[in-house]
Amino acid sequence: MSTTTPPLSAFARGLTAETAFDVLAVAKRLKAGGKDVIELQIGDSPYPSSSSATRAGKAAIDAGQTRYAPSLGLPEFRETIARTVRAEFGIPAAAENVVVAPGAKPFEQFFCELFLEPGDAVLVFQPAFPTYEPNITRRGARPVYVPLRQEDQFRPGLAAIERFVESDPKAKAIFLNSPHNPTGGVATRDDLKAIADLVRGTAIAVFSDEPYCHMVWAGRHHSLLAEPGMFDHAIAAFTFSKSYSMSGWRLGYGVTSARYADLIGKMINTDLSCTPPFVQLAGMAALEHDAAERDATMAKFRAKVELLVGELGKVDGVTVLMPAGTFYVFPHVEPICRRLGITSHGLAMYLLEGADDRRGVACLGGECFGEAGRGFLRFSCAEPDDRLVEAVKFLADAVTRADRVRAYLDANSKYRLGPA
Ligand SMILES: Cc1ncc(COP(=O)(O)O)c(C=O)c1O
């Protein structure tokens, strides 16, 4: 028998994915072995799924809402979503502008399939959500990275967008993410107005990723889709994962022109068929009944973020901003990395695996979000308050243990920091 196997596609061979899920797997393995791990690595909620959603989801299963549904989403759910984004964000949407999918993430692929051709250039601010790049390269297009900076509060720079649009002959699209994972940066209304003015009437498309729309800690959330003319240029992606603690239900939606929404419906038809109807009915109940519960949960996240920022700010070698949004804290730790000769993701893995035999802290190095993240750590805040305080104490102590760092680097030389 021949031993030949089919060669993998270049895309499959080069595929990268979210490191958070790898670190999650290590954390779970260590926990199963008896280690006490404070888990601040993944952007998930520690709270139960929204209560009306849970009730409605169960009732919908009992009522037989368990078969195929329209690819674009249930008409009554699309209507409810349109009403909600009109009221909450001033997005002038009707039901025809809404398309439902399993989470916000699938819209990265739909957007790329809608607009990108091989060779097209796509501006992506970095640090960046790790699945943007594979979705861009899947179409043979090319990400053009522009750094976000702590000194600019990690807001997307208009000048960089202008330069990209004017100077790259293959400029085709922009990925925006506000509030931003992992930095917590938020684009202001003025930023979005300026971006809208720049792209309106051009051939540029924008993916506006807005999963953290209810986690803005100063002022309120603004969507690019609320700016005039943006339905013809942009797709905004929203999710129930963060606002309603429903990450495992897999439910999100896109808002855009009816024409683009219909095309995305066709894409869903060709791969997913539809989003489960009982999940949609759960989401509809959350939108109709759980705004107060959601806001109470958001207030808890905000208090946790403030606590974590306050504690991290006390550690020598750490510079940390209060994020303008999201439940992530993104401290600059480069002086610590330099002193210890370890990369920032190495530092994260040392805190998890190497610093102590019985306890660990799971977080991510900023480079999990691209080169521009180097020198930073990302913490989510999905643990009780006392554990957040303990995690920072653990970090402060662990970085003084040069002997343990040395031993960890001897066993994991890939985390050694090269010359500056
Ligand atoms: C920036 C960003 N986009 C998309 C997603 C994916 O959201 P969902 O789980 O709803 O697909 C996340 C989740 O962490 C995110 O941070």
The ligand as an ORCA input file, in Angstrom:
! r2SCAN-3c Opt
* xyz 0 1
  C     -11.822     41.290     19.448
  C     -12.658     40.064     19.482
  N     -13.319     39.698     18.382
  C     -14.072     38.583     18.371
  C     -14.184     37.786     19.484
  C     -14.996     36.527     19.388
  O     -16.237     36.653     19.962
  P     -17.251     35.425     19.936
  O     -16.872     34.493     21.014
  O     -18.556     36.039     20.208
  O     -17.211     34.816     18.587
  C     -13.502     38.116     20.644
  C     -13.552     37.232     21.808
  O     -12.714     37.222     22.679
  C     -12.710     39.290     20.647
  O     -12.016     39.651     21.720
*
